[in-house]
């Protein structure tokens, strides 16, 4: 893997760090916030590995100022965060909660005061519980509720944020939330998952059009989690399995947004589980976007028989059990560039969970640092081959609530001691800061 030592990113390239509301904010009942499906899911015995929840998390709701100081101190250009829907609209429809909006107003103004560009995400999974009670994302009515919420957020913050992402990783909401059920709301039905995906896409398209119509000038787009999908061997059966996995995992998510159609082979495989699509839906979904966010962590290797054993790769494996495969990011970007007419791309998440040790107040997380360094090099390799990438965000600023893994997995470049809420810059953060300073000097 090439190193980033001679990196030459364009001057306008945006460097950032990312978080999401439920994973860091805590204050789960403060100032009128309503419950979300993740608050509910955490109460199900066995749903969260360490039986934890988001009630306190990183207490960012109260520590946002010092957290923003940390972000600014890294020398990044931008901070990617999400708005908690139930914090600003406790029931997901009807009355908005001004106190909730005041928090995000302070946060966004705090970013601007520190010279940071706010990159806002509207849905990073914490759907208001009251909407789940009426069917959640499976119910088409949720689409209009989401559009109303998006427009209200845009009314409050749209004049100050650089970017609005409608949904983070629809695949996770659809498949992990509604097919395997290992994430909130814990439903297990392929047909429901597919309908949920359709409603997420539809709500994206209608919300972008509506926010633009009310005069919001922020860049608007969506974030997908994508991987290159390789067959485990060259045998026909493995190649066919990989093609199917690519259909369900990548083409199903990219093609409605960029081409306004679902892939025919996937629709055929789905049979009776295909989504109910009303006339006009696909045109609404295909609204032009200003960017496509790509979250990349690993490749996927598919076999027609026994599931592929990641240990067989011989590559390093993270604490999540994910293969470290930076060249997969180059492959993915080149493939997207080859197969689609793309808007500018942002790498909106990339990072790794490893077990950390604090030694004399320091965290020497060399594996995380190398992971980030090699993935940045992989982005550059794709850019040199013609892919338009406008930015890169490390996941994550802070150790945080890693969904069904609870607090057991640490993705932060800043360590959080959950007993004291003390923050410690890990070596990966110190490296990122030095790397960015060097990049900025080159750009002068
Ligand atoms: O922590 C998550 C994040 O919320 C969404 N993308 C993947 C990350 C790591 O699992």
Boltz pocket constraint, residues with backbone or C-beta under 6 A from the ligand:
constraints:
  - pocket:
      binder: B
      contacts: [[A, 20], [A, 23], [A, 169], [A, 295], [A, 349], [A, 395], [A, 401], [A, 402], [A, 403], [A, 411]]
      max_distance: 6.0
